Amino acid sequence: MDQDHWKRCLEEAAVLYTRLREDPENETVKSELAQFGARGNLEGKALKHIEKVWLASGSTLQPKPKRGLSIAIAALLLGAGIFNFEPAYVFVFADVRSGDTAETTMLASGDVVTVDVRTSLFDNTTDALREVSVARGTALFDVRQKDRPFVVNIGDFRVEVTGTVFETATFSTHVSVTVLSGSVNVIDDLRTWRLEGSERLILSERLEPRLERVDTADAAAWRSNRLVANGMTVAEVVSALDQRIPGRIAIVGNALRDITISGNYDLEAPEAALELLASTVGARVIGSKPLLVLLSM
């Protein structure tokens, strides 16, 4: 089973059921539920799974106030086992972790890292190898010493460098590596990509690897609370905004998720930025923290 597809099906089914709970006589939502269930085998299974969670929770199709919409969706996703937060051990035991502000610190190797908000990483450096694992978030590494290898683990990939300045971003939907100066190798079990300055590699489970040129002035714009989206997908932009909003942002629909956009977003006002994104792609935002949902109009 495609776990990524399964999770998206559960999310969409949870949203549809919750919208029906909000307005049980809404024929449009009833039609959308029927169409969703007929779309494929996983969609049908997702509806049945969410229905079981729904009934087990004692929920009925009685109108509920809109302010409870996101809580109801969150409850369904929790019951389905797919709405969760960063494991507590990551925050407690991470060697470098940030809260609501970006931070700059020196690693055990003597190299410098600047981490964006809500970023966690582990420093596994030994006498033989400088090694860091990024559990979540965005980190900018300034690697100046060339006496031994420097490795950053992000998801299923390894980034190997000697001396360079580069950024890694680790999200639930994708990982990316951006080189500001110098060069790096990005490696998985089957392939190796060589990146030079002003290049970014984006890797995800759903889409083909994407190598693109970037303006180094914009590459780590999060340090000044800006997101410069130049050909990014909606899912990639949402992942960056999700890092700034406590809770989670869910996207319903692959077509919406894969739309590419360009624009500038203010990370100091992430919810306003999400609304701007929605208006740009003809979508809407429903719910409230801890769960916001981006839906096609």
Contacts in CASP RR format, 6 or more apart in sequence:
PFRMAT RR
TARGET T0000
AUTHOR 0000-0000-0000
METHOD contacts of the structure
MODEL  1
MDQDHWKRCLEEAAVLYTRLREDPENETVKSELAQFGARGNLEGKALKHI
EKVWLASGSTLQPKPKRGLSIAIAALLLGAGIFNFEPAYVFVFADVRSGD
TAETTMLASGDVVTVDVRTSLFDNTTDALREVSVARGTALFDVRQKDRPF
VVNIGDFRVEVTGTVFETATFSTHVSVTVLSGSVNVIDDLRTWRLEGSER
LILSERLEPRLERVDTADAAAWRSNRLVANGMTVAEVVSALDQRIPGRIA
IVGNALRDITISGNYDLEAPEAALELLASTVGARVIGSKPLLVLLSM
1 42 0 8 1.000
2 42 0 8 1.000
4 205 0 8 1.000
4 206 0 8 1.000
5 42 0 8 1.000
6 42 0 8 1.000
6 46 0 8 1.000
7 82 0 8 1.000
8 251 0 8 1.000
8 252 0 8 1.000
8 253 0 8 1.000
8 254 0 8 1.000
8 257 0 8 1.000
9 42 0 8 1.000
9 43 0 8 1.000
9 44 0 8 1.000
9 45 0 8 1.000
9 46 0 8 1.000
10 46 0 8 1.000
10 49 0 8 1.000
10 50 0 8 1.000
10 77 0 8 1.000
10 80 0 8 1.000
10 82 0 8 1.000
11 77 0 8 1.000
11 82 0 8 1.000
11 250 0 8 1.000
11 251 0 8 1.000
11 252 0 8 1.000
11 293 0 8 1.000
12 36 0 8 1.000
12 43 0 8 1.000
12 46 0 8 1.000
12 252 0 8 1.000
12 253 0 8 1.000
13 36 0 8 1.000
13 43 0 8 1.000
13 46 0 8 1.000
13 47 0 8 1.000
13 49 0 8 1.000
13 50 0 8 1.000
14 50 0 8 1.000
14 73 0 8 1.000
14 76 0 8 1.000
14 77 0 8 1.000
14 80 0 8 1.000
15 73 0 8 1.000
15 250 0 8 1.000
15 252 0 8 1.000
15 286 0 8 1.000
15 293 0 8 1.000
15 295 0 8 1.000
16 29 0 8 1.000
16 32 0 8 1.000
16 33 0 8 1.000
16 36 0 8 1.000
17 33 0 8 1.000
17 50 0 8 1.000
17 51 0 8 1.000
17 54 0 8 1.000
17 76 0 8 1.000
18 69 0 8 1.000
18 72 0 8 1.000
18 73 0 8 1.000
18 76 0 8 1.000
19 26 0 8 1.000
19 29 0 8 1.000
19 69 0 8 1.000
20 26 0 8 1.000
20 29 0 8 1.000
20 30 0 8 1.000
20 33 0 8 1.000
20 61 0 8 1.000
21 59 0 8 1.000
21 61 0 8 1.000
21 62 0 8 1.000
21 63 0 8 1.000
21 64 0 8 1.000
21 72 0 8 1.000
22 63 0 8 1.000
22 64 0 8 1.000
22 66 0 8 1.000
22 69 0 8 1.000
23 29 0 8 1.000
23 63 0 8 1.000
24 61 0 8 1.000
24 62 0 8 1.000
24 63 0 8 1.000
33 47 0 8 1.000
36 43 0 8 1.000
36 44 0 8 1.000
36 47 0 8 1.000
37 43 0 8 1.000
37 44 0 8 1.000
37 47 0 8 1.000
38 44 0 8 1.000
49 80 0 8 1.000
50 76 0 8 1.000
50 80 0 8 1.000
53 76 0 8 1.000
53 79 0 8 1.000
53 80 0 8 1.000
54 76 0 8 1.000
57 75 0 8 1.000
57 76 0 8 1.000
57 79 0 8 1.000
59 72 0 8 1.000
64 72 0 8 1.000
66 287 0 8 1.000
67 288 0 8 1.000
68 287 0 8 1.000
68 288 0 8 1.000
69 286 0 8 1.000
69 287 0 8 1.000
69 288 0 8 1.000
70 286 0 8 1.000
70 287 0 8 1.000
70 288 0 8 1.000
70 289 0 8 1.000
70 290 0 8 1.000
70 291 0 8 1.000
70 292 0 8 1.000
70 293 0 8 1.000
71 290 0 8 1.000
71 291 0 8 1.000
73 250 0 8 1.000
73 287 0 8 1.000
73 291 0 8 1.000
73 293 0 8 1.000
74 83 0 8 1.000
74 248 0 8 1.000
74 290 0 8 1.000
74 291 0 8 1.000
77 83 0 8 1.000
77 250 0 8 1.000
77 291 0 8 1.000
78 84 0 8 1.000
83 248 0 8 1.000
83 291 0 8 1.000
85 247 0 8 1.000
85 248 0 8 1.000
86 118 0 8 1.000
86 120 0 8 1.000
86 135 0 8 1.000
86 136 0 8 1.000
90 120 0 8 1.000
90 135 0 8 1.000
90 136 0 8 1.000
91 97 0 8 1.000
91 120 0 8 1.000
93 122 0 8 1.000
94 120 0 8 1.000
94 121 0 8 1.000
94 122 0 8 1.000
94 135 0 8 1.000
95 121 0 8 1.000
95 122 0 8 1.000
95 123 0 8 1.000
96 103 0 8 1.000
96 105 0 8 1.000
96 107 0 8 1.000
96 113 0 8 1.000
96 115 0 8 1.000
96 119 0 8 1.000
96 120 0 8 1.000
96 121 0 8 1.000
96 123 0 8 1.000
97 115 0 8 1.000
97 119 0 8 1.000
97 120 0 8 1.000
97 121 0 8 1.000
98 115 0 8 1.000
98 116 0 8 1.000
98 117 0 8 1.000
98 118 0 8 1.000
98 119 0 8 1.000
98 120 0 8 1.000
99 117 0 8 1.000
99 118 0 8 1.000
100 117 0 8 1.000
100 118 0 8 1.000
101 117 0 8 1.000
102 114 0 8 1.000
102 115 0 8 1.000
102 116 0 8 1.000
102 117 0 8 1.000
102 222 0 8 1.000
102 223 0 8 1.000
103 114 0 8 1.000
103 115 0 8 1.000
104 112 0 8 1.000
104 113 0 8 1.000
104 114 0 8 1.000
104 115 0 8 1.000
105 112 0 8 1.000
105 113 0 8 1.000
105 115 0 8 1.000
106 112 0 8 1.000
106 113 0 8 1.000
107 113 0 8 1.000
107 123 0 8 1.000
107 125 0 8 1.000
107 130 0 8 1.000
107 132 0 8 1.000
108 123 0 8 1.000
108 125 0 8 1.000
109 123 0 8 1.000
109 125 0 8 1.000
109 130 0 8 1.000
109 145 0 8 1.000
109 150 0 8 1.000
110 145 0 8 1.000
111 130 0 8 1.000
111 141 0 8 1.000
111 142 0 8 1.000
111 143 0 8 1.000
111 144 0 8 1.000
111 145 0 8 1.000
111 150 0 8 1.000
112 141 0 8 1.000
112 142 0 8 1.000
112 144 0 8 1.000
113 121 0 8 1.000
113 132 0 8 1.000
113 139 0 8 1.000
113 140 0 8 1.000
113 141 0 8 1.000
113 142 0 8 1.000
114 139 0 8 1.000
114 140 0 8 1.000
114 142 0 8 1.000
114 220 0 8 1.000
114 223 0 8 1.000
115 121 0 8 1.000
115 137 0 8 1.000
115 138 0 8 1.000
115 139 0 8 1.000
115 140 0 8 1.000
116 137 0 8 1.000
116 138 0 8 1.000
116 139 0 8 1.000
116 222 0 8 1.000
116 223 0 8 1.000
116 243 0 8 1.000
117 243 0 8 1.000
117 244 0 8 1.000
118 136 0 8 1.000
118 137 0 8 1.000
118 243 0 8 1.000
118 244 0 8 1.000
119 134 0 8 1.000
119 136 0 8 1.000
119 137 0 8 1.000
119 138 0 8 1.000
119 139 0 8 1.000
119 243 0 8 1.000
120 134 0 8 1.000
120 135 0 8 1.000
120 136 0 8 1.000
120 137 0 8 1.000
121 132 0 8 1.000
121 133 0 8 1.000
121 134 0 8 1.000
121 135 0 8 1.000
121 139 0 8 1.000
122 132 0 8 1.000
122 133 0 8 1.000
122 135 0 8 1.000
123 131 0 8 1.000
123 132 0 8 1.000
124 131 0 8 1.000
124 132 0 8 1.000
124 133 0 8 1.000
125 131 0 8 1.000
125 132 0 8 1.000
128 148 0 8 1.000
129 148 0 8 1.000
129 149 0 8 1.000
129 151 0 8 1.000
130 143 0 8 1.000
130 145 0 8 1.000
130 148 0 8 1.000
130 149 0 8 1.000
130 150 0 8 1.000
130 151 0 8 1.000
131 150 0 8 1.000
131 151 0 8 1.000
131 152 0 8 1.000
131 153 0 8 1.000
132 139 0 8 1.000
132 141 0 8 1.000
132 150 0 8 1.000
132 151 0 8 1.000
132 152 0 8 1.000
132 153 0 8 1.000
133 152 0 8 1.000
133 153 0 8 1.000
133 154 0 8 1.000
134 152 0 8 1.000
134 153 0 8 1.000
134 154 0 8 1.000
134 168 0 8 1.000
134 170 0 8 1.000
135 170 0 8 1.000
136 170 0 8 1.000
136 171 0 8 1.000
137 169 0 8 1.000
137 170 0 8 1.000
137 171 0 8 1.000
137 243 0 8 1.000
138 167 0 8 1.000
138 168 0 8 1.000
138 169 0 8 1.000
138 170 0 8 1.000
138 222 0 8 1.000
138 240 0 8 1.000
138 243 0 8 1.000
139 152 0 8 1.000
139 167 0 8 1.000
139 168 0 8 1.000
140 165 0 8 1.000
140 166 0 8 1.000
140 167 0 8 1.000
140 180 0 8 1.000
140 220 0 8 1.000
140 223 0 8 1.000
141 150 0 8 1.000
141 152 0 8 1.000
141 161 0 8 1.000
141 164 0 8 1.000
141 165 0 8 1.000
141 166 0 8 1.000
141 167 0 8 1.000
141 168 0 8 1.000
142 165 0 8 1.000
143 150 0 8 1.000
143 161 0 8 1.000
143 162 0 8 1.000
143 163 0 8 1.000
143 164 0 8 1.000
143 165 0 8 1.000
143 166 0 8 1.000
144 163 0 8 1.000
145 163 0 8 1.000
146 162 0 8 1.000
146 163 0 8 1.000
149 160 0 8 1.000
149 161 0 8 1.000
149 162 0 8 1.000
150 160 0 8 1.000
150 161 0 8 1.000
150 162 0 8 1.000
150 163 0 8 1.000
151 158 0 8 1.000
151 159 0 8 1.000
151 160 0 8 1.000
151 161 0 8 1.000
152 158 0 8 1.000
152 159 0 8 1.000
152 161 0 8 1.000
152 168 0 8 1.000
153 159 0 8 1.000
154 168 0 8 1.000
154 169 0 8 1.000
154 170 0 8 1.000
154 175 0 8 1.000
154 177 0 8 1.000
155 170 0 8 1.000
155 175 0 8 1.000
156 188 0 8 1.000
156 189 0 8 1.000
157 175 0 8 1.000
157 177 0 8 1.000
157 186 0 8 1.000
157 187 0 8 1.000
157 188 0 8 1.000
157 203 0 8 1.000
158 186 0 8 1.000
158 187 0 8 1.000
158 188 0 8 1.000
159 166 0 8 1.000
159 168 0 8 1.000
159 177 0 8 1.000
159 184 0 8 1.000
159 185 0 8 1.000
159 186 0 8 1.000
159 187 0 8 1.000
160 184 0 8 1.000
160 185 0 8 1.000
160 187 0 8 1.000
161 182 0 8 1.000
161 183 0 8 1.000
161 184 0 8 1.000
161 185 0 8 1.000
163 182 0 8 1.000
164 179 0 8 1.000
164 180 0 8 1.000
164 181 0 8 1.000
164 182 0 8 1.000
164 183 0 8 1.000
164 184 0 8 1.000
165 179 0 8 1.000
165 180 0 8 1.000
165 181 0 8 1.000
165 182 0 8 1.000
166 177 0 8 1.000
166 178 0 8 1.000
166 179 0 8 1.000
166 180 0 8 1.000
166 182 0 8 1.000
166 184 0 8 1.000
166 195 0 8 1.000
167 176 0 8 1.000
167 177 0 8 1.000
167 178 0 8 1.000
167 180 0 8 1.000
167 219 0 8 1.000
167 220 0 8 1.000
168 175 0 8 1.000
168 176 0 8 1.000
168 177 0 8 1.000
168 178 0 8 1.000
169 175 0 8 1.000
169 176 0 8 1.000
169 178 0 8 1.000
169 239 0 8 1.000
169 240 0 8 1.000
171 236 0 8 1.000
171 239 0 8 1.000
171 240 0 8 1.000
171 242 0 8 1.000
171 243 0 8 1.000
172 239 0 8 1.000
173 204 0 8 1.000
173 206 0 8 1.000
173 235 0 8 1.000
173 236 0 8 1.000
173 238 0 8 1.000
173 239 0 8 1.000
174 202 0 8 1.000
174 203 0 8 1.000
174 204 0 8 1.000
174 207 0 8 1.000
174 235 0 8 1.000
174 236 0 8 1.000
174 239 0 8 1.000
175 202 0 8 1.000
175 203 0 8 1.000
175 204 0 8 1.000
176 200 0 8 1.000
176 201 0 8 1.000
176 202 0 8 1.000
176 203 0 8 1.000
176 236 0 8 1.000
177 184 0 8 1.000
177 186 0 8 1.000
177 195 0 8 1.000
177 200 0 8 1.000
177 201 0 8 1.000
178 199 0 8 1.000
178 200 0 8 1.000
178 201 0 8 1.000
178 214 0 8 1.000
178 219 0 8 1.000
178 220 0 8 1.000
179 195 0 8 1.000
179 196 0 8 1.000
179 197 0 8 1.000
179 198 0 8 1.000
179 199 0 8 1.000
179 200 0 8 1.000
180 197 0 8 1.000
180 198 0 8 1.000
180 216 0 8 1.000
180 219 0 8 1.000
180 220 0 8 1.000
181 197 0 8 1.000
181 216 0 8 1.000
182 196 0 8 1.000
182 197 0 8 1.000
183 194 0 8 1.000
183 195 0 8 1.000
183 196 0 8 1.000
183 197 0 8 1.000
184 194 0 8 1.000
184 195 0 8 1.000
185 192 0 8 1.000
185 193 0 8 1.000
185 194 0 8 1.000
185 195 0 8 1.000
186 192 0 8 1.000
186 193 0 8 1.000
186 195 0 8 1.000
186 201 0 8 1.000
186 203 0 8 1.000
187 193 0 8 1.000
193 201 0 8 1.000
193 209 0 8 1.000
193 211 0 8 1.000
195 201 0 8 1.000
195 211 0 8 1.000
197 216 0 8 1.000
198 213 0 8 1.000
198 214 0 8 1.000
198 215 0 8 1.000
198 216 0 8 1.000
198 219 0 8 1.000
199 211 0 8 1.000
199 212 0 8 1.000
199 213 0 8 1.000
199 214 0 8 1.000
200 211 0 8 1.000
200 212 0 8 1.000
200 213 0 8 1.000
200 214 0 8 1.000
200 219 0 8 1.000
201 209 0 8 1.000
201 210 0 8 1.000
201 211 0 8 1.000
202 209 0 8 1.000
202 210 0 8 1.000
202 212 0 8 1.000
202 236 0 8 1.000
203 209 0 8 1.000
203 210 0 8 1.000
204 235 0 8 1.000
206 254 0 8 1.000
206 258 0 8 1.000
207 233 0 8 1.000
207 258 0 8 1.000
212 231 0 8 1.000
214 230 0 8 1.000
215 228 0 8 1.000
215 230 0 8 1.000
218 226 0 8 1.000
218 228 0 8 1.000
218 230 0 8 1.000
221 227 0 8 1.000
221 228 0 8 1.000
222 240 0 8 1.000
222 267 0 8 1.000
225 266 0 8 1.000
225 267 0 8 1.000
225 268 0 8 1.000
226 264 0 8 1.000
226 265 0 8 1.000
226 266 0 8 1.000
226 267 0 8 1.000
227 237 0 8 1.000
227 240 0 8 1.000
227 241 0 8 1.000
227 264 0 8 1.000
227 265 0 8 1.000
227 267 0 8 1.000
227 273 0 8 1.000
228 263 0 8 1.000
228 264 0 8 1.000
229 236 0 8 1.000
229 237 0 8 1.000
229 261 0 8 1.000
229 262 0 8 1.000
229 263 0 8 1.000
229 264 0 8 1.000
229 265 0 8 1.000
230 262 0 8 1.000
230 263 0 8 1.000
231 260 0 8 1.000
231 261 0 8 1.000
231 262 0 8 1.000
232 260 0 8 1.000
232 261 0 8 1.000
232 262 0 8 1.000
233 257 0 8 1.000
233 258 0 8 1.000
233 259 0 8 1.000
233 260 0 8 1.000
233 261 0 8 1.000
234 251 0 8 1.000
234 256 0 8 1.000
234 257 0 8 1.000
234 258 0 8 1.000
234 259 0 8 1.000
234 260 0 8 1.000
234 261 0 8 1.000
234 277 0 8 1.000
234 281 0 8 1.000
234 283 0 8 1.000
234 294 0 8 1.000
235 251 0 8 1.000
235 257 0 8 1.000
235 258 0 8 1.000
237 261 0 8 1.000
237 265 0 8 1.000
237 277 0 8 1.000
238 249 0 8 1.000
238 251 0 8 1.000
238 274 0 8 1.000
238 277 0 8 1.000
238 294 0 8 1.000
240 265 0 8 1.000
240 267 0 8 1.000
241 249 0 8 1.000
241 265 0 8 1.000
241 267 0 8 1.000
241 270 0 8 1.000
241 273 0 8 1.000
241 274 0 8 1.000
241 277 0 8 1.000
242 248 0 8 1.000
242 249 0 8 1.000
244 267 0 8 1.000
244 270 0 8 1.000
245 270 0 8 1.000
245 271 0 8 1.000
245 274 0 8 1.000
245 289 0 8 1.000
245 292 0 8 1.000
246 289 0 8 1.000
246 290 0 8 1.000
247 289 0 8 1.000
247 290 0 8 1.000
247 291 0 8 1.000
248 290 0 8 1.000
248 291 0 8 1.000
248 292 0 8 1.000
249 274 0 8 1.000
249 291 0 8 1.000
249 292 0 8 1.000
249 293 0 8 1.000
249 294 0 8 1.000
250 291 0 8 1.000
250 292 0 8 1.000
250 293 0 8 1.000
250 294 0 8 1.000
251 257 0 8 1.000
251 293 0 8 1.000
251 294 0 8 1.000
252 293 0 8 1.000
252 294 0 8 1.000
252 295 0 8 1.000
252 296 0 8 1.000
253 296 0 8 1.000
255 296 0 8 1.000
256 281 0 8 1.000
256 283 0 8 1.000
256 294 0 8 1.000
256 295 0 8 1.000
256 296 0 8 1.000
259 281 0 8 1.000
261 277 0 8 1.000
261 280 0 8 1.000
261 281 0 8 1.000
263 280 0 8 1.000
265 273 0 8 1.000
265 276 0 8 1.000
265 277 0 8 1.000
266 272 0 8 1.000
266 273 0 8 1.000
267 273 0 8 1.000
271 292 0 8 1.000
274 285 0 8 1.000
274 292 0 8 1.000
274 294 0 8 1.000
275 285 0 8 1.000
277 283 0 8 1.000
277 294 0 8 1.000
278 284 0 8 1.000
278 285 0 8 1.000
278 294 0 8 1.000
282 296 0 8 1.000
282 297 0 8 1.000
283 294 0 8 1.000
283 295 0 8 1.000
283 296 0 8 1.000
283 297 0 8 1.000
284 294 0 8 1.000
284 295 0 8 1.000
284 297 0 8 1.000
285 292 0 8 1.000
285 293 0 8 1.000
285 294 0 8 1.000
285 295 0 8 1.000
286 292 0 8 1.000
286 293 0 8 1.000
286 295 0 8 1.000
287 293 0 8 1.000
END
